[in-house]
Amino acid sequence: MKTKNIITDKVNFDDFSIQKKEIAINGKKLPLNIGDRFILAENDKSIKTIVAITIFEDGRVAYTIEWYDPETNNFQSENVTLTELKLLN
């Protein structure tokens, strides 16, 4: 008997098209965009994904990164600046 998967039986993932959006402030493109993925350190097993970008009135930019943590079996998220990402890397 075939096991039904509610998600894959109702959603055709082949039809998903991903369009990258570039974000700019005063004509200068941000170095990272929503959907970009990276690993912070060589021994890090979790792929981080940028899921949101916040641009503050004074021009500061914060990136919301999200990843799956197998130790807690949950998704984790954190808001970081580009400077903090560079320091963590």
N, C-alpha and C positions, 0 to 999 in steps of 0.2 A: 504494500500500500504506500502510495506516494505521500510524503509529508508536505503539508501546505505551509508556505511562508507568507504571512499576511502582507508583508512589505513588498517582496519581489513579485508576488502574484498580482498585485494591484497597481504597481508602479513600474513602468518601463524605463529603466535607467539608461538605455541606449539613446533615448530621445533627449537627454539632458545635454545642453550645450553650455559650456562655461565661457563667459565673456569677462576678460580681465578689464577692470576699470582703473584708469590711472587718475590719481588725485593730485592736484596742484594747488599751491598757495602763492598767490601773486605771480602766476605763470611759471613757478619753479616746481617741478614734479617731486613728489615725495619718493624717497628711496625704496620704500616698502609699500605694498598694496594689499588690500583684502584678498585673502586666498593664498598669499605667499606662505611657503612652508620652509622650515629650517630646523636644524638640530643645534642646540646651543654649545654643547661640549662633546668631545670624542666619546666619552664614556656614557653619555646620555642616550637612553634607549627610546625616548619619547620624541616624536616629531611634533614640533610646535606649529600652529597655524594662526595667522592673523585673521581674526574674525570681525574686528571693528577698528575704526580709526576715529579718534575724537580730536577735533581741532578747536582749541580754546580761542577766546576773543583776542588774547594778546599774542597769538601765533604759535603757542606751544602745541605740540602734537603728542598724543598718547596712543599707543597701539594696544589693543586687547588681544592677548594671545591665549590660545586654548590648546589643551593636549589631554590625552587619555593616560591616566596613571594606573598601571596594572597592580600596584601594591594596594591601592585603596579601592580599585575596581570602579573608579569614578572619573569623570572629566574634571579637569582643573582649569582655572583661568586666572589671568593676572594682567593688570594694566602696567605698561612700561613705556619709557621714552626710548628714543633711538640711542641716546647716550647710555642708558642702563643696559640695553641689548648689547652694545659694543663692550661694556664692562663685563657682562656675564659671559660673553664669548671669549 
